Amino acid sequence: MDKLERLEAIEEIKRLKAKYFRTLDGKEWDGFESCLTDDIFFDFRDSQPEKIADLAGGAALVEGAAAATKWAEQTIHGGTSCHQGHMPEIEITSDTTAEGIWAMSDRLWWPIEEKENLPYKELDAVGHYYESYRKVDGTWLIEKLRLTRLHIRRETW
């Protein structure tokens, strides 16, 4: 891969991550799933405050695009979210593979109807996404995703 191809791949991965965030926050689940490889592996063990895992059936490790999409939908169901990625460090490791680290911030708000399910109405967090990407049929997709949070602020009811 020459320099131009490498830069194009990095830009494609940046657009992929932007689509991931936009479709997650917009609850556009078909678009969200289209960002993921069929065999994606989600690892949220280092990111979940209490009760968030309960919304998604207690899962912190999720495999497969359909299961990952369902996990995301259950986790933010009933709420509003804003996820942002910053300062990507993307390394192209071959013509069809790449690694990336994204600084992230996310905010989630739940309506009063969720008061019985959660001990707080707002979550504000910062951390990092650690990801692997694979090019499938000419399109970059997220293959592995691990989210860590460095700080979480919760506003209680």
Residue, then its C-alpha position, 0 to 999 in steps of 0.5 A: m500500500d503506498k502513501l496515498e492508499r494509506l491516507e485514503a484508508i485512514e479517511e475511510i476508517k474515520r468516516l466509518k467511525a463517524k457513521y457508527f456514532r451517528t447511527l448509534d445516537g440516531k438509533e438507525w440500527d440497520g446503518f449501525e449494523s452495517c458498520l460492523t463485521d459479521d463476527i465483530f467482538f464487543d468488549f465493554r467490561d471496562s466501561q459499564p457503570e452499574k445497571i447499564a449492563d442490566l439494560a442489555g441483559g447483563a452482557a459485557l462481551v458480545e459477539g456478532a453484528a446482530a447481537a452487538t446491534k441488539w446490545a446497543e439498542q437495549t443499552i440506550h433504549g428509552g434514552t438519548s445519547c451523544h457519542q463523540g470520537h476525537m484524535p484518532e490514532i489509526e495504523i494500517t497494518s495490511d491492505t485489509t487490516a488496521e488498528g485504531i484508538w479513539a479518545m471518546s466522550d459520551r453523554l446519555w440522558w434517560p427520561i423519568e419513565e426509566k427511573e425504576n430501571l436506573p439509579y441516575k438520569e444522566l451519564d457523562a463519561v470520557g475514555h477510549y475506544y480500542e478497535s480493529y478494522r477489516k476491509v470486507d468486499g472493498t469496505w472498511l468495517i469494525e471487527k473488534l471494539r473495546l471501550t474503556r472509561l476513565h471517568i464517569r459522572r452520573e446525575t441521580w434522580 
